């Protein structure tokens, strides 16, 4: 896409200067130039700014102060080093598999500060987390109740509720329609009865998660109000107090040129009213709210960096062919939920002072036209051996991608903070549970 003056548009450079340091020609992450990091860990690579993650956590914690605890949603980025960073900051952990549970435990998370959500939990998974210790299991269906009942050990549980359509927001709606997630709100009374009938399940809370990638603060707050009202309804139905009200995650970050960041000041301004709403129900007076972000905490702190392997022009289009592509970063290719393909922000991290006014289409090495990371975006004149960095890549990057497609090498990963590089071995960070079921 070109601007009115005829130059290729690219919002990545302005965003990069907001998120990271630029010294001379170089984009710096965690106190080091990106090209220096790549020279040490190789290309392609995911690079995570530890300081940026801590800043995102602290900004959100300040906005929610006195109202909600933060639980890091591991699915956004399950690297052990990343989980450990948020545990150090004081976060709990939300997991959706036994592999994520093991990664969280290895990262130092206390079992009592771990929540287990997600549909289709296998009995072997449930047995393992109950044996190892778990803060809460968020129950998503009747079969899950029966599995927990059959295991026989006492557990704390929350009911996950699929809310009505008029409170759904975000780029990807998680509820408000036919879904595998949770119990429909209209079936809530039956769900409560089924959970409370199980002698070894203590119903301590609810979990409501209506959408993801939410940038509208008022819509987010409206969903939280509805969740608090549902919690009050559950508490009145059971006649007992609730311990937790999980408001879900879904806090978004700006990816595309016209996206506006989530207004945390507006969220903070709503905290007194939300707190009062909870305290108005006596059975919620001692409950704590939980927010479980992932993307918001990690997304902006990550880069996917790849080296240009070849350049070519085909029918007037300049192609930059990288040594990695959608096999490492499916989301940036537009093949992870996008209907209309839009560019993630990209920059040349060792050419930050060069004018990014040359239209380029950035592709990976795979034998498919789907392997396109940016279309007609503005970049400087580049050559083979130069680097291209995809911003906003700290969440739903490597583990949301078809890494084995066409058997290319895995990318390197590193957490960088205060000039120190901690390499990450993603494929040893989680033990894989055999794919079997015991009912």
Beta strands, then each sheet from edge to edge (+ up, - down):
strand 1: 21-23
strand 2: 26-29
strand 3: 32-33
strand 4: 45-49
strand 5: 68-73
strand 6: 92-95
strand 7: 114-116
strand 8: 136-139
strand 9: 155-162
strand 10: 172-173
strand 11: 183-184
strand 12: 201-208
strand 13: 211-212
strand 14: 244-246
strand 15: 288-291
strand 16: 302-314
strand 17: 317-322
strand 18: 346-347
strand 19: 358-363
strand 20: 372-379
strand 21: 387-390
strand 22: 412-417
strand 23: 420-423
sheet 1: 1+ 2- 3+
sheet 2: 18+ 21- 16+ 4- 22- 23+
sheet 3: 11+ 9+ 8+ 7+ 6+ 5+ 15+ 14+ 12+
sheet 4: 10+ 13-
sheet 5: 18+ 21- 16+ 17- 19- 20+
end
